[in-house]
């Protein structure tokens, strides 16, 4: 798959599928587990790593994209079939939007979200969902809308959706 250069706030930003650099899998799994294990406390790091290995198959879903700035891993975002045990009827999901602390507030998360949205459109997916414990504003700026709010594993989250064309 081709990489995407963006004219976002960060120069030298490249977004590529994880299949281009599978050596990033372990580091991304560690980042994701450290950031969100509280939302799925029953899920071990080993289970997360095993699940993320499916992103290397080259399918439309699941798939992970990573961001590099000046050739250094800066973040990632994923599209999954299923991301909330309380809503198996919904999907696919934008998930694991993560930017390493040293690269935050530079437009990278927005670029990653737009890339997953583009990927979903190319796969003829009509609606995407996500849940967030506090980043609603980021997603609203990109066209996402409030779908529902709930307490998920002890954390208040907002479920959002976007219709794709």
C-alpha positions as CSV (number, residue, x, y, z in Angstrom):
1,X,0.0,0.0,0.0
2,X,1.2,3.5,-0.7
3,X,2.3,5.8,2.1
4,X,0.6,9.2,2.7
5,X,2.4,12.4,3.1
6,X,0.4,15.2,4.6
7,X,0.7,18.9,4.7
8,X,-0.5,19.0,8.3
9,X,1.1,21.0,11.1
10,X,4.0,18.6,11.2
11,X,6.6,18.6,8.4
12,X,8.0,15.3,7.3
13,X,4.9,13.3,8.5
14,X,4.4,10.0,6.8
15,X,1.5,7.7,7.5
16,X,1.8,4.1,6.3
17,X,0.2,0.7,7.0
18,X,1.7,-1.4,9.6
19,X,2.3,-4.1,6.9
20,X,5.1,-1.7,5.7
21,X,7.0,-2.0,9.0
22,X,5.9,-5.0,11.0
23,X,8.9,-4.4,13.3
24,X,6.8,-1.6,14.9
25,X,4.1,-4.1,16.1
26,X,5.7,-4.7,19.5
27,X,6.3,-1.1,20.3
28,X,2.7,-0.1,19.3
29,X,1.2,-2.9,21.3
30,X,3.2,-1.7,24.4
31,X,2.0,1.9,23.8
32,X,-1.6,0.8,23.4
33,X,-1.6,-1.4,26.4
34,X,0.0,1.2,28.6
35,X,-2.5,3.8,27.4
36,X,-5.8,1.8,27.5
37,X,-5.5,-1.4,29.5
38,X,-7.7,0.2,32.2
39,X,-10.6,0.1,29.7
40,X,-10.2,-3.7,29.1
41,X,-8.6,-4.9,32.4
42,X,-9.1,-8.5,31.6
43,X,-7.0,-8.3,28.4
44,X,-3.3,-9.1,28.8
45,X,-0.5,-7.6,26.9
46,X,0.1,-10.9,25.2
47,X,-3.6,-11.0,24.0
48,X,-3.3,-7.5,22.7
49,X,-0.1,-8.4,20.8
50,X,-1.7,-11.5,19.3
51,X,-4.7,-9.5,18.2
52,X,-2.6,-6.8,16.7
53,X,-0.7,-9.4,14.6
54,X,-3.9,-9.8,12.6
55,X,-3.3,-6.2,11.4
56,X,-0.3,-7.6,9.4
57,X,-2.5,-9.8,7.2
58,X,-3.2,-6.9,4.8
59,X,-7.0,-7.1,5.1
60,X,-9.3,-4.0,5.1
61,X,-10.3,-4.8,8.7
62,X,-8.4,-5.0,11.0
63,X,-5.7,-2.7,9.9
64,X,-3.3,-0.4,11.7
65,X,-1.6,2.7,10.3
66,X,1.4,4.3,11.9
67,X,2.8,7.8,11.7
68,X,6.5,8.7,11.4
69,X,8.0,12.1,11.9
70,X,11.4,12.5,10.4
71,X,11.6,8.7,10.2
72,X,10.7,8.1,13.9
73,X,7.6,6.3,15.1
74,X,5.2,8.9,16.4
75,X,1.8,7.3,16.6
76,X,-0.9,5.0,15.2
77,X,-4.6,4.4,14.6
78,X,-6.5,1.2,13.9
79,X,-9.7,0.0,12.3
80,X,-11.3,-3.0,14.0
81,X,-14.5,-5.1,13.6
82,X,-15.3,-5.0,17.3
83,X,-14.0,-2.7,20.0
84,X,-16.7,-2.6,22.7
85,X,-18.0,-5.7,24.4
86,X,-21.2,-3.8,25.3
87,X,-22.0,-3.1,21.6
88,X,-21.2,-6.1,19.4
89,X,-23.9,-4.8,17.0
90,X,-21.8,-1.8,16.1
91,X,-18.8,-1.6,13.9
92,X,-16.3,-1.3,12.4
93,X,-14.5,0.9,14.9
94,X,-11.8,3.5,14.8
95,X,-9.6,2.6,17.7
96,X,-6.2,3.0,19.3
97,X,-5.6,6.6,18.1
98,X,-2.3,7.2,19.9
99,X,0.4,9.8,19.5
100,X,3.6,9.7,21.6
101,X,3.8,12.5,24.0
102,X,6.7,14.3,22.3
103,X,4.7,14.6,19.1
104,X,1.3,15.7,20.5
105,X,-0.5,18.9,19.5
106,X,1.0,18.9,16.0
107,X,-2.0,17.5,14.0
108,X,-0.8,13.9,13.9
109,X,-3.9,12.4,15.6
110,X,-6.1,14.2,13.1
111,X,-4.0,13.0,10.2
112,X,-4.2,9.4,11.5
113,X,-8.0,9.6,12.0
114,X,-8.4,11.0,8.4
115,X,-6.3,8.2,7.1
116,X,-8.4,5.5,8.8
117,X,-11.6,7.3,7.4
118,X,-10.1,7.2,3.9
119,X,-9.1,3.5,4.3
120,X,-12.7,2.8,5.4
121,X,-14.2,4.6,2.5
122,X,-11.9,2.7,0.1
123,X,-13.2,-0.5,1.7
124,X,-16.8,0.7,1.1
125,X,-17.5,1.0,4.8
126,X,-20.5,3.3,5.3
127,X,-20.3,4.1,9.0
128,X,-17.5,4.1,11.5
129,X,-17.7,4.1,15.3
130,X,-15.3,5.0,18.1
131,X,-15.4,5.5,21.8
132,X,-13.4,8.0,23.8
133,X,-13.1,8.9,27.4
134,X,-12.5,12.5,26.7
135,X,-11.3,13.4,23.2
136,X,-14.7,14.3,21.8
137,X,-13.6,17.7,20.5
138,X,-10.8,16.2,18.3
139,X,-13.3,13.9,16.6
140,X,-16.1,16.6,16.3
141,X,-13.6,18.8,14.4
142,X,-13.3,15.9,11.9
143,X,-17.0,15.5,11.4
144,X,-17.8,12.8,14.0
145,X,-21.1,13.0,15.9
146,X,-22.2,12.0,19.4
147,X,-24.0,8.6,19.2
148,X,-24.4,7.7,22.9
149,X,-22.7,8.0,26.3
150,X,-22.2,5.2,28.8
151,X,-20.0,3.9,31.6
152,X,-17.7,1.3,30.1
153,X,-15.6,-0.8,32.6
154,X,-15.8,2.0,35.2
155,X,-15.0,4.9,32.8
156,X,-17.4,7.4,31.3
157,X,-17.1,7.3,27.5
158,X,-18.7,8.8,24.5
159,X,-19.5,6.7,21.6
160,X,-19.3,8.6,18.3
161,X,-20.0,7.8,14.7
162,X,-19.4,9.2,11.2
163,X,-21.2,8.4,8.0
164,X,-18.7,7.9,5.1
165,X,-19.5,8.5,1.5
